[in-house]
Amino acid sequence: MKIHLRSLLRLGAACAALAFAATALHADEDAAEQNTVRSKFSDPSKPGTLKVSLPWAEVHVTGTDGNDIVVTSTLEQKGKKDVAKDGFRRLDEDVSFEVIEKGNVATIVMSGDNLWAAHGAEFHVQVPRNTSLILRTEAGGDVNVENIDGDIDINSMNGEVSLTDIGSSAVVNTMNGEVTANFRKVPAKPVSITSMNGEIDLRLPADTKANLRMRTHNGTIRTNFPEGVLQAKTEKVSGSRGFTTGYGPNRDQIREITRQAERMARDAERMAREHVKLARVHADAARDDKDDEDNDGETPTPPADPAVAAAPDAASTPAPAAKPVATTLPAPAPMPPVPGWSGGKSIVGTLNGGGIDIQLSSMNGTITLRQTK
């Protein structure tokens, strides 16, 4: 049977169209189930701060020209008790969220019996453009920020970080994930981006004035800034700690980046221990349920004769060991060791004669510095 390439292409296009329609339909259904909370900063005349600290969630923050704080999430608003279509409602406390504002600081807070049950939750947040952001994801989740002129501080364990059309400063630390940052205008304050395992792509206006330090262990460092604009040289890497041992002006900032990386590794170990503890709790609960099922419907065992119970053989017979009950919880992902930052490649230089400090570092990833028009 002869099949023409054009027919295959048409069939592929038709399948793609059907898949797109199905995705759009599911997206509409998901949107209908989302919950929205509105709030305001107590003093709209001053820049506010948004704080977010979540176990595992996707976070998307967009700056607007308005004064409202609008949070839309796949989680329910705290205190809201919905009745399902079949007439049932939950009696236990489901994972929910609320927005608390005090002193021009708005905080997204999650609550519930098991916060980790909200794995994969989504938060879409709109804030005034001049809002500063402090965003934390303890275990994972992508972070996307758009159109923000305030200061940005992000710590992420696993997930991509994307910053688009930002205008002030950015401090980003992630263990596993790519980081892309696109400045709409020249950064007003220092920029520091660190990724243990992931590429870094920084885009700056052509007239940016900066002191640069770029370091990667297993990757390359590249740029499209002209040689006359970017004056760079390779720095000798030595020592077992820090990016270098002799670059005085940025030594304190280098040490701070190393401390942040070590702290992230300690946090990962702590979460792994909590994960194991939770798995044990689930195993004990499953074992109890199994025992209840085994005893359900059986005739109660009559009390044993005291004389028989006191017999040496009965007393010395060890109880059979309980069989381990498997749990469905996955084992915690192994975390990479914190590097000593020895070895690798380090480039230092200036953009347009020097200015603010910009530091980019990746253990396993390429660093790209792009000029935008």
N, C-alpha and C positions, 0 to 999 in steps of 0.2 A: 504494500500500500504506500503510495507516494504522498508525502506531506510537504507542502511548500513552506518556506521560511516565513512568507508573508502571513500565511494562515496561523502559524505559531505566534507571530507577533500580535496579531489581532486577538487571539485567544488570551495571551498574557495581558493585554490591555484591558480586556473585558474582566478578567479575574481581579486585576488591580482596582478597577472601578467598583466592583462588588465589595471588595475588602474595604475600600475607602468609605463606601456608603454604610457598611456595617459598623465601622469604627465611629463614624459620625453619629449613628443612632445610639450606640452605647455611650458616647460622650454626652449626648443630650440627656440620656437617662441618669447618668452620674451627676450631671449638673443639677438636675431636679432634686437630687438627694443631698446636696450640699447645704451647709448652714452658714449664715452670714451674721456677723456681729459688727456694730458700728460704735465708734468712740471718738473722742477728741482730746487733744492735749489741753491741759488746764490753762496754759498761757500760750495761745496761738501766735502771739507776737514774737516769741522766742523759739529757736530751733529745738525740737524735741528729740527724744531717743527711743528707739524700739529695741526691746530685748526679747530674744527668743532662745530657749534652751529646751530641746526635744530629744527623746531617746533615739528615734529613727523616723524621719519624715522628710518629705520633699517640701522645700521652702522657696517661694517665689515672691520677691518684694519689688514693687514698682512705685516710683515717685510720681506724684501728680501735682497739679497746680492748686488743688483744693486744700481744705483744712481738716478733712475727716480722716480717721483711721478705719479702714474697712478690712475685716478679716473674714475670708471665706474658706471653709474647711470641709473635708469629707467627714470629720468628726462632728458629733452633736454639741450644741451649746450646753454648757453646764446648767443643770436645773430643768432642762427641757425633757419631758417624758412623752415620747411618741408611742402611739398604739399602732401596731402593725396592721396590714390589710386583713389578716386572719383574726384580728381582735385580741392578739396577745401583746402584753407589755412586759418589759424587763423589771424584775424586782431587785436584782443586784445592781451595783453601780457600774455602768458602762463607762468606757474611757470618753471623756468630754474635755472641752476647753473653755476658757474665758479670757477676757482682756481686762487687765487691771491697770489703771492709770493713776499715777501719783507723782507730783512734783515734776511734771513734764516728761515723765518716763512711762511708756506703755509697755507692759509685759504680757506676753502670751503664756498662759499657764495651763498645763494639762493636769487632770485629776481622774481617779478611777481606781478600781481594785487591782488592775494589772496594766500599767502603762505600756509595757512591751507588747500588749495585744494590739496596740495601734500601729504596729509595724506597717510602713508604707503609706501612712496618712499624708494628705496633701494640705498645704496652707498657701493661699494666695492672699497677699497683703498689699493694700494700697495705703501709702502715707504721703504727707507733704514732701516735696522734693528736697527740702533742706534738712530732713531728718537724718540723724546718725544711727547706725545699725550695729548691734552686738548680737551676732547669730552663732548658735552652737548646736551641732548635731552630735550626740554622744557616740552613736554606733554607725550611722550611715544615712544617706539621703543626699540628693543633689540640692545645691543652693544656687538660685538665680537672682541677680539683682539688676534692676534696670532704672536708669534715669534718676540717680540719687546724687545730690551734691554734698551731702554730709559725710562724716568720717565713717569708714566701713571696717569692722573688726569681725573676722570669721574664723572659727575653728571647726573643722570637719574631719571625721575619722575615715569614712569611706563614701566617696561620691564626687562628682564633678562640681566645680565652682565656676560660675560664669558671671562676669561683671560687664555690663553693657552701658555705654553712655554715662559714665560716672565722672565726677568733677572735682573731688577733693583729695582723698587719700585712701589707701587700702592696706590693711594688714591681714594676710590670709595664711593660714597654716592648715594643711591637710595631710593625712597619712597616706591615703591611697586615692588618687584622683587627679585628673587634669585641671589646670587653672587657666582660664582665659580672662583677661582684663582689658577693656577698651575705654580709654579716657577721652571724654568729649572735649575737654580743655586741659591745659597744663595742670598737673597735680599741685595743690597748694601746700601739701605736707609730705613727709617721707612715705615711701612705698616699700613694703616688705612682703614677698611672696615665697612661701616654702612648701614644697611637695616632696614627700619621701619617695613615692612611686607614682610619677605622673609628669607629663609635659607641662611647661609653663609658656604661655603666649601673651606677651604684654604689648599693647599698642598705644603709642604716645604721639601727640601732635609734633610736627616737625620742629617747632620753636621751643621745645622743652629744654630747660637748663637743669642738668642733674649730674651728680657724682654717682657712678655706676659700680656695682660689684655683682658679678654673675658667676655662679659656681655650680658645676655638675660633676658627678662621679662617673656615671655610666650614661653618657649622652653627648650631644654637641651643643655649641653655643653659636648662634647665627643672628644676623641682622641685615636690614636693607637700608640703614642709615648710611649716607655717604661718608667716606673716610675723612673729609674735611670737617664734618659735623661731629662725628664720633671719634674721639681720640682714645684708643684702647691699647692695652698691652697685656701680655700674659704674666700672671703673678706666680712666683714660686710658691708651691704648697709644701708646708712642712709641719711637723708637730703631730701629736695624736689627738688634739682637741681643737675645735674651732676651725674656721676657714683658713686662717693663716696665723702666724705668730708675730707679725711685725707691722701690720697696717694700722697705725695708731688711731686716726680719727674715727674709725668705725668699730673699734675693738669692742666697746660696750654693747653695741647693737648686735655684733656677731655672737657674743656670748649669750645675749638674750634669745636669739634664734635657737641656739643649741639647747638652752634650758627649756624652751617651749617644746622642742622635739622630744626631749627626755620626759617632760611632763605628759605629753600625749601618749607616749609608750606606757607610762605608769597607769594612766587612765584606762588604756586598753587592757592591761593586765587585771585591773580591778573589775572591769566589766566582765572579763572572762571568768573570774572567780564567782561573781554574782550569777553568771549564766550557769555554771556548774552547780551552785547551791540551789538555783531554781529547778534544775533538772532533777536533783535529788528529792526536792519537795514533790514534784510531779510523780516520781517513781514511788515514793511512799504512799501517795494518794491512790495511785493505780494498784499498788499491792493491797491496800485496805479494801478497795472496791472488789478486787478478785476474791479476797477472803470472804467478803460478804456474799458474793455470788455462790461460792462453794458451799457456804453454810445455809443458804436460803432454802427453806422447805425441808430441811433434814430434821429428824427427830432428835430432840436434845439428849445429850449423853447423860445417863443417870450418874449421881455422885459415886465416886469410887469408894470401895471398902477401905476403911482406915488401915486395916491390917495389911491389905495388899499394897496400899499406897506407901506404907512404911517399909516395904521390902527393899533390900539392898539393890536387887537387880533393877527395879522400877526407878529407884532414886538415881542410880548411876547411868541410866540410859540417856544419852544426849538427845536433845530435840533435833529433828531434821532441819537442816539449813534451808532457809527460804530461798526460792529460786529468784534470781534477779529479774526484775520487770523492765522490759525495754521501754524507752520513752521515744516520743516522736520529735523531741527537741534536737536540732542539729548541734553537732559539736562546735565549739567556738573556733572561728578561723584563726590559724596561727598568725601571730603578728611578727613582722620583720624586726630584727634587732635594731636598736638605735645605733646609727653609725657614729664612729668617732670623727667623721669628716676629714680623715686623713686621706691623702691621695686625691685623684681627680684632677679637674681642670678649673682654673680660676682666671677670670678676666676682670680687670679694673680699668676705669677710664672716665671720661667726661663727655657730656652732651652739651654742645654750644657753650663750651667754656666752664661748665660746672654750675651746680645749684643745689637742689634738694637731694637727699640721699635716696637711692633706689637699690634694693638688694633682691636678687632672684637666686634661689638655690633649689636644686633637685638632686636627690640621690640617684634615681634611675629615670632619667627623662631628658629630652632635649629642651633647651631654653631658646625661645625666639623673641627678639626685640624688633618690633615693627614700627616704621614711620608711617603715620597717617597724615592726610592732607587736611 
